[in-house]
């Protein structure tokens, strides 16, 4: 969903403006690119990254990163395992879990793309605790994700 308790007070016009200015360009940009990959029968890797509040109802959630993927998709599971191992090696202080904050939801962007592109799309949502991001965490997290994605891309082209 594009809205939260922070935006629920907006008028329909303001909410529509957010969708037009931010969500639709993001969605349309991905869909345009995806059409090229589909035509070439190339697999796509979609990584959707967002942050979460590490304390819910005054209780720490007990993790720093949540990797959300479809358990029935072996490639998504493999990619998530690679990410977890890379975080364990390069940032052992980070607590990484699988599908902990929420399950793969039908309203997620990744699920929407799975529904559209089926077997050619591999998707993972990466939720990063806001406490991890500043000041140095964003660099470490982004480096690990990029390195694993590059390696996955190279490995998948070899098969």
Residue pairs with C-beta under 8 A, 6 or more apart in sequence:
1 107
2 15
2 18
2 19
2 22
2 23
3 10
3 15
3 18
7 15
7 18
10 18
27 109
30 46
30 113
31 116
34 44
34 113
34 116
34 117
34 121
37 43
37 44
37 120
38 117
38 120
41 120
42 120
43 75
43 120
43 121
43 122
43 156
44 113
44 117
44 120
44 121
44 122
45 79
45 122
45 123
45 124
45 149
45 152
45 153
46 109
46 110
46 113
46 121
46 122
46 123
46 124
47 123
47 124
47 126
47 145
47 149
48 108
48 109
48 110
48 123
48 124
48 125
48 126
49 125
49 126
49 127
49 128
49 145
50 125
50 126
50 127
50 128
51 127
51 128
51 129
51 130
51 133
52 61
52 66
52 101
52 127
52 128
52 129
52 130
53 129
53 130
54 60
54 61
54 64
54 129
54 130
54 131
55 61
61 100
61 101
61 129
62 95
63 95
63 96
63 97
63 100
63 101
63 129
64 94
64 95
64 96
64 128
64 129
64 131
64 132
65 87
65 94
65 95
65 96
65 97
65 126
65 127
65 128
65 129
65 132
65 141
66 96
66 97
66 98
66 99
66 100
66 101
66 125
66 126
66 127
67 80
67 83
67 84
67 96
67 97
67 98
67 99
67 124
67 125
67 126
68 98
68 99
68 101
68 102
68 103
68 104
68 108
68 110
68 124
68 125
68 126
68 127
69 76
69 77
69 79
69 80
69 98
69 99
69 104
69 123
69 124
69 125
70 76
70 77
70 104
70 114
70 123
71 77
71 99
71 104
73 122
75 122
75 156
76 122
76 123
76 124
79 122
79 124
79 148
79 152
80 98
80 124
82 148
82 151
82 152
83 96
83 124
83 126
83 144
83 145
83 148
84 96
84 98
86 144
86 147
86 148
87 94
87 96
87 144
88 96
90 140
90 143
90 144
91 140
91 141
91 144
94 132
94 141
101 127
104 110
104 111
105 111
108 125
109 125
110 123
110 124
110 125
111 123
113 121
113 123
114 121
114 123
126 145
128 137
128 141
132 138
132 141
133 141
